[in-house]
Structures are given as structure tokens and as C-alpha cells.
Amino acid sequence: MDDKDLAADSTAINCEDAPSAESDTRNVIDEFKGKSVAEIKGELDKNRLNFHVAIENFQHDFNIGTIARNANAFNATGLHIIGRRHWNRRGAMKTEAYMNLFHHETVADFVQWAHENNLKIIAIDNQAGAKKLSQAELPKNSVFIFGGEGPGVSAEMVKSASEMIEIEQFGSTRSVNVGVASGIIMYEFARRNTLSQE
């Protein structure tokens, strides 16, 4: 695994001077207005939720930015890009600057990293054999895998996952958008593991 380039990509953002709270137009909540990227990331690091998000990036999927933004919204411990290093960040609205970003060249590299860090790999897809979300567990120390829009999670990743979970649907479409699916899974993780503890 090599995340040097990902870190370098955000250097310009991380080196910015903090604007005044009054002039801060960034997409951050009010308590972070006027703080530098490093300060915001430091505060978020104190309260990360105990899950990771991984995205297979084999076709430059435009949904990756949305998934990254969702990972920030639910304060995931880590955001992993598997495959191509470069991804469409427009949908992320620079929220990736506050995340812990990792890059893995191959599925095998990622799986090895996950095992070394004692993370349970859970694929999110509606392929044959998937468990229904309402009946599945979303334990802490999990990493949720999202594939590309269309092809879904790769066969290699499905084989490496501990299990696969699908989101129940009630209409005619084969699947919800992968960016939407990521938000549903992350919220449900937070509901079960964080909100239920308050």
C-alpha cells in the first residue's frame, strides 16, 4: 500500500491559512469555521467512528466523490481507494481533506492490509448470496466495500469478504445508486453502534 500521492494531492489544502470564521465559505459545520484543515482533522481524529470505507476504483466512477463525502459525514476512521489512484473528487467537495486516505494498487494488497489491521471485510452488493441488511450485523472494526456503478463489487473482492450485505428495495430498479447505498450503510452503522449508545 502506498498513500504518499494521496497525501500529496491534498498538500495545497492542508497548507492553507485558516480563514476568519466570518469569511469561511468552506463546507464545514459552524464549530469548524475559521479553523485550519489540520485543526479540523485533528478534532475529527479524536472521535472517529470505528469503521472504514473502501471503494474499488477500476473505471473512474463518478460516485466515488459522493461516497467520500458520506464517509466524512459519518466520520469514518479511514477511506480506501483500491485500483486507480486518481478519482473524481468533485462530488467530495474537498471533504476528503479531513479524512485518513489510503491507496491500494490491488484487491490483494487491500485484503492483506485489512487482515493485518484486524478489520472484517464486508462487501455491499446485491449479488447472489447476500444477506439482507435488516438481518445482518454491522460490527465495529469493519470495512465496508463498494464497487463501481454497474459492475458492483468485483468477484475477487466478494471471495475475500467475510460476507456480503444487500439493502432491501421495494421498487422495480435493480439497485440503488452506489453513492446512496453508501450513505444508507454508514447511517445504519452509526445508528446501531453510536446513536443507540447515547
N, C-alpha and C positions, 0 to 999 in steps of 0.2 A: 504494500500500500504506500502511496506517495501523495501527500496532500499539500506539498510545497506550492504548486502552481495555484491551487485554490486559495491558499493564504495570500499569495502574491496578487491574485486578482482583486482582493479586497483591500490592498495596501492603501490605495488612494482614499478609500472610505475611512479606514481606521486611523489615518493620519490627520483627518480633518480637525480643525479647531471647533470646539463646541460653540454653536450659535447661542445667542441670548434666548431665553425662554420665550420672549415676546416675538422674536423673528424666526423661530424654529418652525419650519414648514414640513419637517420630515414626518413620515407615517409612524409615529410613536405615541404612546399614551401620555397624558399630561404630566405624570410624575417624572418622565424621562426627558421632557422638553428642556433644552439648554444644557444637556449633558453630552459628553463625547461618546463616540461609538464604544470605545474601550470601557468607559464608566458604565454604560448601559449593559454591555455584555457581561461585565463583572457582576452586576446586580442580578442578571438573569442566571448566571452560573451558580448562584447561591441557592436557587430554588428550581432547578431543572426537574421536570417530571421524569420518572425512571423508565423511559422507553427511547428507542431510536427509530428513525425512518430511513429506509433505503429505497432508491429509485434505480431501476435498470434503464440506462440511457444508451440504447443501441440505435435509435432513429431520430434523435433530436426532437423529442416530443415537446410540444408547446405547453403541456400541462405541468412540467417539472417546476416552473416558477410558482404555480398555484400550490403545489404540494409543499414547496419550500416555505411559502408564506404561512400555510397551515401549521407546519412544524414549528415555526416561530410563534404563532398564536397560542399553541399549546405547550410551548417551551420544552420541546424535545431535547433530550441530552445530546443527540448527535444527528446530523443529516449526512447521508452517504450517497454518493453518486457512483454508480457501477457502469463501467464501459467508457464511452466517450467522455473526455474531461470537460469539454465546453458544452454549455447548455443555455437555453433561452431564459435569461434572468428577468425579462421584462415583467412577467406576472408576479415575481417575488417582491417587486417594489423596494429593493435593497434590504429587505428583512434578513437575507442570508448573512449580512454583515455582522449580525448579532448571534449567529449560530456557530456551533462547532462543526466545521465542514471536513469531510473525509472523501478521498477518492480511491477507488479500487479498479484496477485495469480489467479484471475478470471476475466472474462469479466465484471461481475457486479461491481467488485472493480474498474476496469478501467473506466467504464462508469460513475460511481459516481464521480471519480476524475476529469474526463473531464467536467462534468456538474458543479462541484464546481469551476472549473477554467475557465468557460465560453468559452469552446472550442467546435467548431462544429465538430461532428464525421462524417467523410466521408469514406465509405468503397470503396476500389479499387478492383473491380472484374467484371467479365463479366456475372454474373448471370442474370436471367430474371428480367426485371425492371430497369436495369442500364441505366443511361444517357450516351450519347456519350461525350467523353472528349471535343471535339470541340464545343459542345453546352452547356457544364456545366461550372459553376463558380468554381473557386478555391480561396475562400476568405481568408483573413488573419484571424488569430485565429482559424485555422482549425487543425485537427489532422487526418492524412491520415492512414487508416488501411490496412495492408497487411496480407493475410493469408498464409498458407503453400502451397508449390508447390504441386499441385494435388487437395487437398480438397478445397483450396481457403479460403475465409473469412467464419467463422462459421455462422450458422443460427442465433445464439443468437446475434452475433455482427451486422449482417445485420439488424436485427429487431431493434437494438438500434441506428443504424446510421441515421443521418438526410437524407442521400441519398447515392446512390451507383453510381460510375462512372466507365465506361469501356473505354479502349483505342481501338480506331478503328484499324482494321487489314485488310490486303488485300490478304493474302495467304491462305493456307489450314490448318495450325495449329490452334488448338482450342484457344490457348492463348500464349502470350509471357512469357518468364521466369519471375517469380515474382521479381527477382533482377533487371532485365531490366526494368520491369514496374515501379518499384520504382524510378529509375533514370529519366524516362520519366516524371512522375508526378512531381517530385521535380524540374526538369528543367522548366517545364511548369509553375509551381507556381512562380519560380524566374523570368521567362520571363514576366509574366503578372504583378507581384507585385513589382518587384525590377528593372529589366532591362528596363522596359517601363517607369520608373520614372526618368531615368538618362538623 
